[in-house]
Amino acid sequence: MACAIEPFITIFFGEQYILSKFILISLILKFFIQGMRRPLMAFKEAAGIFYVDRFVPILESVVNLVASIILLKICGLAGIFFGTAVSSLVILLYSYPKYVYRPIFNKRLKDYYLEFIKTILYATVIIGITMGVNQLIRVSNIFAEQVLSVVVAIIIPVIIITLVSGRTEEYKYYINIIKNILFRKKGGKTMIDEEKMDKQEKQKVEKRYQKKQKKVKRKNSWNYSSNNFNIISNIIRCWNWNGCWKNIKNKF
């Protein structure tokens, strides 16, 4: 968005409608914070958490109105977007940690805030590097500049995310989703589906093997018990035979 928005506006609306960099940054901040709300909002709605935080939207509206009026006088048009971003922080820093993150995930609030700061810094580095590389691109043709800006906006973040988060479970999860979409085979089966089927087949084979092992153990235990029974019965027979032989000797 930060790299490709200005050439896009120039092509379709005209250069006179391009806003300042400061307003662009405020729009990016507002868009980013609202994007951070969506995952936790999905968990909140799925968990049915609507009553305990019923007063939070009212607080958010009041903060949005007051902050937008104050920042409008200080920053101009960008202040309105900054005010919306500030009001969204009420949800991200108060409501979601208290009513969603801790009850659902059973984790400390400290972990949430550390993850929040980490995400902000991570996004700031990615946006900064991407915009810096985009500023180095200078092409006379506006259409070529638009295409190059889009390419930079896609490739640079992907490279940074791959280098930093390439070994995490979240990254692997999204890569599997992409594979699932791109490498779909006939019959609607995908690579992920085949891996699941292989795992299921392995589990079935393991269950069969365990059942066989249990049967073998039962047979062995039965044979062992039968052998013990035969030994004990032979001992009893021998004991009875010795007693009978002694009685016969005593009679004669």
C-alpha positions in Angstrom: 0.0 0.0 0.0 2.7 2.5 1.0 4.7 1.8 -2.2 2.0 1.4 -4.8 -0.7 3.9 -3.7 0.9 7.1 -5.2 1.5 5.7 -8.8 -2.0 4.2 -8.7 -3.6 7.6 -7.8 -1.5 9.4 -10.4 -2.7 7.0 -13.1 -6.4 6.8 -12.3 -7.2 10.2 -10.7 -4.3 12.6 -11.4 -1.2 13.8 -9.6 -3.1 16.7 -8.0 -5.0 14.2 -5.7 -1.8 12.7 -4.1 -1.7 13.4 -0.4 1.3 14.2 1.7 3.6 11.4 3.1 2.4 12.3 6.6 -1.2 11.6 5.7 -0.1 8.4 4.0 1.7 7.2 7.1 -1.4 7.9 9.2 -3.5 5.8 6.8 -1.0 3.0 6.9 -1.0 3.1 10.7 -4.8 3.0 10.9 -5.0 0.2 8.3 -2.4 -1.9 10.2 -4.0 -1.5 13.6 -7.4 -2.4 12.3 -5.8 -5.5 10.7 -4.3 -6.5 14.0 -7.8 -6.5 15.6 -9.3 -9.1 13.2 -7.8 -12.3 14.5 -8.7 -11.6 18.1 -12.1 -10.4 16.9 -12.7 -13.8 15.3 -11.8 -15.6 18.5 -14.1 -13.2 20.5 -17.1 -13.8 18.3 -16.4 -17.6 18.2 -16.2 -17.7 22.0 -19.4 -15.7 22.3 -17.8 -12.9 24.4 -20.3 -10.0 24.0 -21.6 -9.1 27.4 -18.5 -8.6 29.6 -17.1 -5.9 27.2 -20.4 -4.3 26.3 -19.2 -0.8 27.5 -15.9 -0.9 25.5 -17.4 0.2 22.2 -18.8 3.3 23.9 -15.4 4.0 25.4 -13.8 3.5 22.0 -16.3 6.0 20.4 -15.6 8.6 23.0 -11.8 8.2 22.6 -12.1 8.3 18.8 -14.1 11.6 18.9 -11.9 13.4 21.4 -8.6 12.2 19.9 -9.7 13.1 16.4 -10.8 16.6 17.4 -7.6 17.3 19.3 -5.2 15.7 16.7 -7.1 17.5 13.8 -6.1 20.8 15.2 -2.5 19.7 15.7 -1.9 17.5 12.6 -4.7 18.5 10.2 -6.3 15.8 8.1 -3.8 13.1 9.3 -5.0 13.8 12.9 -8.4 12.2 12.1 -6.7 8.9 11.0 -4.4 9.1 14.0 -7.5 9.5 16.3 -9.1 6.4 14.8 -5.8 4.5 15.4 -5.6 5.7 19.0 -9.2 4.6 19.7 -8.4 1.2 18.2 -5.6 0.8 20.7 -8.3 0.9 23.5 -9.5 -2.5 22.1 -6.0 -3.9 21.4 -4.4 -2.9 24.7 -7.3 -3.2 27.1 -10.4 -5.1 25.9 -8.9 -8.0 24.0 -6.1 -8.8 26.5 -8.5 -8.8 29.4 -11.6 -10.4 27.9 -10.3 -12.5 25.1 -6.6 -13.4 25.3 -6.3 -14.4 29.0 -9.7 -16.3 29.3 -9.4 -18.2 26.0 -5.6 -19.0 25.8 -4.9 -19.0 29.6 -1.8 -16.9 29.2 -0.4 -13.9 31.0 -1.1 -10.4 29.9 2.7 -9.8 29.8 3.0 -12.3 26.9 0.3 -10.5 25.0 2.0 -7.1 25.3 5.4 -8.5 24.5 3.9 -10.1 21.3 2.2 -6.8 20.5 5.4 -4.8 20.7 7.3 -7.4 18.8 4.7 -7.3 16.0 4.8 -3.5 15.8 8.6 -3.4 15.6 8.6 -6.2 13.0 6.1 -4.4 10.8 7.9 -1.1 11.2 11.2 -2.7 9.9 9.4 -4.3 7.0 7.6 -1.1 6.0 10.8 1.0 6.4 13.0 -1.3 4.3 10.3 -1.7 1.6 9.7 2.0 1.3 13.5 2.7 1.2 14.0 0.2 -1.6 11.0 1.7 -3.5 12.4 5.2 -3.2 15.5 4.0 -5.1 13.3 3.1 -8.1 13.1 6.0 -10.5 11.4 5.3 -13.9 10.1 7.9 -16.3 7.1 5.7 -17.3 4.4 5.9 -14.6 3.0 2.5 -15.6 6.4 0.8 -15.3 6.8 2.6 -11.9 3.4 1.2 -10.8 4.4 -2.4 -11.8 7.8 -2.1 -10.1 6.3 -0.7 -7.0 3.8 -3.6 -6.7 6.7 -6.1 -7.3 8.8 -4.5 -4.6 5.8 -4.3 -2.2 5.4 -8.1 -2.6 8.9 -9.4 -2.8 10.7 -7.5 -0.1 8.2 -8.3 2.7 8.2 -12.0 1.6 12.0 -12.2 1.7 12.2 -10.6 5.2 9.3 -12.7 6.6 10.9 -15.9 5.2 14.3 -15.0 6.7 13.0 -14.2 10.1 10.0 -16.5 10.5 10.7 -19.3 8.0 11.0 -21.9 10.7 8.0 -21.1 12.8 4.8 -23.2 12.8 2.7 -20.3 11.6 4.8 -19.8 8.5 4.7 -23.5 7.7 0.9 -23.4 8.2 0.4 -20.7 5.6 2.9 -22.3 3.2 0.7 -25.5 3.4 -2.4 -23.4 2.6 -0.6 -22.0 -0.5 0.5 -25.5 -1.6 -3.1 -26.7 -1.0 -4.4 -24.0 -3.4 -1.6 -24.2 -6.1 -1.0 -27.9 -6.3 -4.5 -29.2 -6.2 -4.7 -32.6 -8.0 -7.5 -34.5 -9.7 -10.4 -35.7 -7.6 -10.0 -32.7 -5.3 -7.1 -34.2 -3.4 -4.2 -32.1 -2.5 -0.7 -32.7 -1.2 -1.9 -32.0 2.3 -4.8 -34.4 2.0 -2.4 -37.1 0.8 -0.1 -36.4 3.8 -3.1 -36.8 6.1 -4.1 -40.0 4.4 -0.6 -41.3 4.8 -0.7 -40.5 8.4 -4.0 -42.2 8.8 -2.8 -45.3 7.1 0.3 -45.3 9.3 -1.9 -45.0 12.3 -4.1 -47.9 11.1 -1.0 -50.1 10.5 0.3 -49.2 14.0 -3.1 -50.1 15.5 -3.1 -53.5 13.7 0.5 -54.2 14.8 -0.4 -53.3 18.4 -3.4 -55.7 18.3 -1.3 -58.5 17.0 1.3 -57.8 19.7 -1.5 -58.0 22.3 -2.7 -61.3 20.9 0.9 -62.7 21.0 1.3 -61.6 24.6 -2.0 -63.2 25.5 -1.0 -66.5 23.9 2.4 -66.4 25.5 0.9 -65.7 28.9 -1.6 -68.5 28.4 1.2 -70.9 27.3 3.2 -69.8 30.3 0.3 -70.3 32.7 -0.5 -73.7 31.1 3.1 -74.8 31.4 3.1 -73.8 35.1 -0.1 -75.7 35.6 1.4 -78.8 34.0 4.5 -78.6 36.2 2.4 -78.2 39.3 0.1 -81.1 38.3 3.1 -83.3 37.7 4.5 -82.4 41.1 1.2 -83.3 42.7 1.1 -86.6 40.8 4.6 -87.5 41.8 3.8 -86.6 45.4 0.7 -88.8 45.4 2.6 -91.6 43.7 5.3 -91.5 46.3 2.7 -91.6 49.1 1.0 -94.6 47.5 4.3 -96.4 47.0 5.2 -95.9 50.7 1.8 -97.3 51.7 2.3 -100.4 49.5 5.7 -100.9 51.1 4.4 -100.7 54.6 1.7 -103.2 53.9 4.1 -105.8 52.6 
